[in-house]
Amino acid sequence: MAATITQYLATGRRKTSTARVFLRPGSGKVTINDRPLEQYFTTESSRNAVRQPLSATETADKFDVLVLVHGGGYTGQAGAIKMGIARALCEFNLELRGKLKAEGFLTRDPRQHERKKYGQKGARKRFQFSKR
């Protein structure tokens, strides 16, 4: 007979990053793509962003967090993980939703990269205009 693992699954997105987050009862260990949090994110701001939903709900030492993330850069990935953890915490306990929503962890940031336009240097920047 197989033992069932209690876990809460959620998906978070930011820019072009997508994070699948698994919350499992444990001691507070965060693993991202089979690497510890400190090894994956070198900047302290990215690490803090990942920890924010857990510290806001005082559940940092109750869960082990396993994350599979791809796409985008480190900032986008940190934002995607933050949103995924917040959604997984809502799945664990719906009473935490009010606190997480007030902090803005459940809101998807809609800003995306604007594409380069033809005949221009970038999305907004133009080549220098010459009158004569």
PyMOL commands that set and color helices and strands:
alter all, ss='L'
color gray80, all
select helices_A, chain A and resi 37-40+44-56+74-92+94-103
alter helices_A, ss='H'
color red, helices_A
select strands_A, chain A and resi 8-14+17-25+30-32+35-36+63-70
alter strands_A, ss='S'
color yellow, strands_A
deselect
rebuild
show_as cartoon
